[in-house]
């Protein structure tokens, strides 16, 4: 994002950093992103890192919603221009809980990037490409380190 602009988010607060595009009849691809101006001074940023929540079942997810999310909400009130990154293992192999996780992140109210962890994959598939389908359906590309690197290089050049 250019300086002075917001990180776009989906309705679930996941950072909206990609578009699935396909070549047109001429083999060309194109997409656009709407860029919104940040109403606050964005000379300072705060980065929240959510590491290994590893929610196993509904009980863990209830704790995520009752303990973790309120703590993050309070932190967000105290810091300038926050955005978050969940750095993998959002689940502990139970991908059916992704919607519950998304609901919690939405309540935080800031853009969150999700990173794939080894417990966020479909473990009964035959290939790496197949194993990330559920994650990608919810959060976008499973491997976007290069996109984040470009984002940070552009921001802080």
Secondary structure, 3 states (H helix, E strand, C coil): CCCCECCCECCCCEECCCCCCCCCCCCCCCCCCCCCECCCCCCCCEEEEECCCCECCHHHHHHHHHHHHHHHHHHHHCCCCEEEEECCCCECCCHHHHHHHHHHHHHHCCCEEECCCCCCCCCCCCCHHHHCHHHHHHHCCCCCHHHHHHHHHHHHC
